[in-house]
Amino acid sequence: MKTVKTIKEVRQQVREWKREGLSIGLVPTMGCLHEGHKSLIDTAVKENDRVIVSVFVNPIQFGPNEDFKTYPRDIEHDKKLCESSGASMIFNPEPSEMYFENRSTNVEVEGLTEGLCGAKRPGHFRGVCTVVSKLFNIVTPDRAYFGEKDAQQLAVVKRMVRDLNFDVQVVGCPIIREEDGLAKSSRNTYLSKEERQASLVLNKSLKKAKKLLEDGEKDALLVKRVIEQEINKQPLARIDYIEIADSESLRPVKKADESLLIAIAVFIGKTRLIDNFTFRTGEK
């Protein structure tokens, strides 16, 4: 496995692989890789002849008061995880390699980005779509792998691929959790011991909501209140949003019917964590 820093190197290697008739998988990441990322890489390795993992903390998807400068970075750890998982290449560019100083082009998906994290992080998904579209153009993968923990991101990328006719299959992979239920996240490293324990309230509240839905509850507002009440029991937790939405349009619903996305964002101390599950009527 090799690590490259330039677009030119990636394109040169991809051309060679494609001349050999090899399929290519892409796993876009911001680094500080964990078991959740590893599950994406493992799936990509099974389904493709070669796998490229991008490790790039994308500055244009962070707001002015967000954690771009402090976002965890550990490229040596990332190299070891990627190599042990069977990845073929890490693409680890500098921002100056990815963006011209006088760049004037962005990619934006409307509608799907208006609620959930999009409402709380203006410009975030414009940054995500711009960097992902650039990665698709640079790598030209057959398949690209994204985690279902970032459910809105997955929906937005799928819509972008459809609307702009990118010749790539977007593959969503299940949330990977710690043994106690906390969704794996690079931002978990921010949590103190006390905050780490408090963070379990996210999964606990979602489990209560899922049980209600499984038992036939149709009132989405009631389900939201149950989630809110559970989270508010934890003094270190501060709710950013709780939403029950149609899983395709991501529009909020009042009646829990058809296919739903139940998504939450919660601050534990200063750390913002997200979690979700999807639910289809009649599921157990």
N, C-alpha and C positions, 0 to 999 in steps of 0.2 A: 504494500500500500504506500502511496506517495501523497505528500501534501503540496499543493500548488497555491500560488498567490495571485496569478494573473489570469485574465479571461483568455488570453492567447494560448496559454498552456492547456487550459481545459478544452478549448475548441480543437486544438491539435490532437489531443488524446482521444476525444470523442470521434473525430473523423477516422482515426485509425481503427477504433472499435467498430464503427459502423461499416467500414470497408470489409471487416471480417464477419459481418452479419450478426453482431452481438447486440442484444437488447440492453437498455440502460435504465436504471432506476435512480431517482433523485430523492434524497431526504433533506429538505431545507430545515436548518436549525439555527439557533442563536448561540449554540455551544453550551458549555457547562453541562455536558450530556449526562443523563441518568437512565434508569431502567426503562422509562417511558420511551425515550429516544431509541434505546437499544432494541425495543420491540419493533419500532418502525424499520430500523436497519435490518433486523433479522428477517422481517417479512419481505423487505425489498431484495435481500440476498437470495431468498427462496424463489422469488418470482422473476429475477433478471440475471443476465450473465455478468453484468458489471454494475456497481453501485457507487454513486458519488454522494457524499455527505457535504453539504455546504455548512460552514461554521462562520456566521457573520452576524454580529450585533448591529442590526439595521438602524442607523440613527434617525431615519425619517419616519419611523413608526412610533417614536417616543414623543410625548408632549414636553413642553418647556419645564414642567415641574415633576417629570417622571425620572426613572432611575437609569437613564442611559449610561452615565459615567460610572455608576456603582454596580451595574448589572454584572453578575458573576462571570468571570472568564477564566478558563483553565485549558488551554490548547493541548498541553502535554497529556493531561487526563483524557481529553477528547480523542487524541490520536490512539491511545492504548485501547479505549473502548471500541473505536471504529475498526481497528486492526483485528481485535479479538472477535468481532462480529462478522468479519469477512468483507468489509467495505473495500472498494478498489482505490478510492481517492477521496481526500478531503480538499475542498475548495475553501480557502481561508483568506479572502481578500481584505485589503484595507478599504475604508470608505472612499478614498480617492481613486481606487481602482473601479469601484462600482458607480460612482457619480461624478459627472463633470461639474466643475465649479459654477458654470453658468447654465446648468441644466434647466430646462423649462417644460418638461413633459412628466406628467403623472398619470397613473391608471386608477380609476375610481369606479366602484360599483355602487349604484344608487339603490335605495329601498331597503335591501337586506342589511345595510350598515347603519340604519337610522336608530335602532333600538339597542338594548343590551349593552355590550361594551362600546359599541359605536357611539351611543348617546353620551357615555361617560368619558370617552377618550377621542375628542374631535381630531380628525386627520389620521387616526391610527390605521384604519383600514385602507386609506389611500396609500400610506407608506407600505403596508403589507402587500397590497396588490401590485404596486410599482416594483418592489424588489422581487416578488415571486414571478412576475411577468419577465423581468430581466433574467432571472435564473432559468426560466423555461427557454428563453431565446439563446442563452449562452450554452446550456447543457443539452438542449433538445432531447429530453428524456422520453422514453416510452411510457413510463409510469412515475408518478410523484406521490409521496406518502406523507400524510398529515394525521395528527392525533385528534381523536374525538373530544378530548378535554376542551380544546379550543373549538367548540361546536360552531360558533358564528363564523370564525375564520374559515373552517372547512366548507361551510355553506357558501360563503362569499367567493372563495377560490373556485369552487365548482361552477358557480354562476359565471364568473369571469372567463373560465375555460370554455364554457358553452357559448357565451355571447361573442367572444373574440376568436372562436374556432381554433384554439390551441390544439395541436395534435398530440395530446397527452391524456392518459387516464389518471384521474385523481382517486387515490385509494385512502379511505378513512380507516384508522386503526383504533381499537378499543382503548379506553382509559386504563392506565396501569397504576395501581394503588400500593401504598405501603400496607404492611400486615394489619395495621389498625384502621385502614380505610382512607387515609389522606391521599388525595390524588398526587402523583409524582409531579414535581415542578422544580425548575431551577431556582425559583424564588423561595422555595422552602428553606434554602440555606440561610436566608435572612432571619429566620425565626429563632428566638431564644428558647430555652428549654420549657419555660412556662407558656410561651406563645405556641410552641409546637403542640403541647397538650391541648391548649385552647382551640387550635385549628381543627380538631376532630369534630367540632360542632357543625362544620359544613356537611360532612358526609352523614352525620347523625340526623340533621334536619331533612336532608334529601331522602333518607331511608324512611322517615316518618311520612313524608309526602307520597313516596311510592306506595307505601302500605295503604294509605287512604285511597289512592287511585285504583289499586288492585282490588280493594273492597267495594269499588263501584262509585266512589264520590265523583260527582260531575261539576261541582261548583269550584271553578278555578280560583276565585277570590278566597274561598275558605281554605283551600290548599295552601295558597300563598300566606295566609295568616298563620297557619300552623308552622310553616317554615320560619316566618318572622318571629313568632313567639319562642321557638326553640333556640334560634340564634341569639335572641335578646337575653336569654338566660346566662349567656357567657359574657362577663364584664369586659373582657379584652376584645370582643368582637364588635365591629361597626358595619352595618349593612350598607353596601354600595347600591346593589339592586337585587331584587327577586323577580323573576319573570316566568310566566307560563305562556308559551307561544306555539303557534303552528310550526311544526318542525321544518316545513319547506319555505314558507313565506317569512317566518320569524316574526309575524305580527302577533301581538298579545291576544289572548282569547279569554272569554268569560266562562265558557262552557268547556269542560275537559272532555273532549271528544276527538276521535280520529287519531292522528299522529302528533304527539306533543313533544316539545323541548322544555324541560324544567331546568332553568339555569340561574345560578346565583354568583354574585361577586361580593366578597366580604373582606374588610380590612381586619387583620389580626395584628394589633399594634399598628405599625406603619406599613405592614406588608399586605398587599392586595392579592387575594387568592380567588380563583374561580373553580367552579365545579358544576356538573350537570348530569342529567340522564334523559334519555328519550323514552317515551311511553306510547304504546299503541293500545287503543281500547280493546279489552278482552285479554290482554297479556297478563301473565302471572309470573 
